[in-house]
Structure formats: C-alpha cells, structure tokens
Amino acid sequence: MHTHQFNTAEQLSAYLGLVPIERQSGSSLLGRTKRSKAGPARIPAVLYMAAIVAAMYNPHIKALFERLLARGIRKLVHLCFGVLKTQKKYKTTYQNA
C-alpha cells in the first residue's frame, strides 16, 4: 500500500489530477484549459460520485456544487482536505476570509 503525505490541499489536488492544465501547443495558445490526467485514474470517478451524493444530502455542498459544476470538483477536494487535516467537524457556516 502506498501512503502519501500532503501538506496542502493544492498538493493533494495535483496528486489527484484535479488541477487545470493550460494548453500550450505551438501556435495554438487559445485552447481551453483541461483537467490534468495525473494521479490514479479511478479517483476522479470516485470523487465525482461522492460529490453527487454530497450535493443530494448537504445543502451547503449542493449550493457549492451547482455554482462550481462547470469548473469541476477541485473545491470539494479542498473542503475534504481541510476537514481531514484539522480533524474538526465540517462546518456549513465556514466563510473563507
């Protein structure tokens, strides 16, 4: 079993392949950014299903999910990382300052 230590949510997101990658190929610099394909291939599918279930049962995640649906699920990873890193219960009233 492989274990990885992540100090930031950005490191975890990069490992999971959820960071945006800019398209820079020759003169085609105007392409859309895509999600990185790095990391375990199964993880994005599992995270997607977790996001779907969370959006069904957690009103805060549902609002976040609807707002960020077009932008992907990276924010959900950051929320999960924060809960796991701090070992504190998830708070729906948390406001990012």
Secondary structure, DSSP 8 states (H G I E B T S, - for coil): ------SSHHHHHHHHT-SEE---BTTBTT---EE---S-TTHHHHHHHHHHHHHHH-HHHHHHHHHHGGG-SHHHHHHHHHHHHHT----TT----
